[in-house]
Amino acid sequence: MANSLRPCVTVGKGALTQSVVKEIETALYHRELVKVAALKSCETSAREMCDEVCRYLNCQPVSCVGNRFVVYKFSDKEGIEHIVLD
């Protein structure tokens, strides 16, 4: 499922900021599954950012490959197709 996702949030050179975390939180509310890309010039690894995001937003890590990671969080938003985990 996550392979076909395009990154909807990009983390720049400055690593995770409050605004980036808020953007990920908003994307999770609307989509439940979010792919984040980090620029190669980013000071923090994708794995470290994934761990931080999961800690801040209480979401679940799905994958972390190269400079991209995917996180999941159930959304209570109505009208979206919810992802069912086995």
Secondary structure in CASP SS format (residue, H / E / C, confidence):
PFRMAT SS
TARGET T0000
AUTHOR 0000-0000-0000
METHOD secondary structure of the structure
MODEL  1
M C 1.00
A C 1.00
N C 1.00
S C 1.00
L C 1.00
R C 1.00
P C 1.00
C C 1.00
V E 1.00
T E 1.00
V E 1.00
G C 1.00
K C 1.00
G C 1.00
A C 1.00
L C 1.00
T C 1.00
Q H 1.00
S H 1.00
V H 1.00
V H 1.00
K H 1.00
E H 1.00
I H 1.00
E H 1.00
T H 1.00
A H 1.00
L H 1.00
Y H 1.00
H H 1.00
R H 1.00
E C 1.00
L E 1.00
V E 1.00
K E 1.00
V E 1.00
A E 1.00
A E 1.00
L C 1.00
K C 1.00
S C 1.00
C C 1.00
E C 1.00
T C 1.00
S C 1.00
A H 1.00
R H 1.00
E H 1.00
M H 1.00
C H 1.00
D H 1.00
E H 1.00
V H 1.00
C H 1.00
R H 1.00
Y H 1.00
L H 1.00
N C 1.00
C C 1.00
Q E 1.00
P E 1.00
V E 1.00
S E 1.00
C E 1.00
V E 1.00
G C 1.00
N C 1.00
R E 1.00
F E 1.00
V E 1.00
V E 1.00
Y E 1.00
K C 1.00
F C 1.00
S C 1.00
D C 1.00
K C 1.00
E C 1.00
G C 1.00
I C 1.00
E C 1.00
H C 1.00
I C 1.00
V C 1.00
L C 1.00
D C 1.00
END
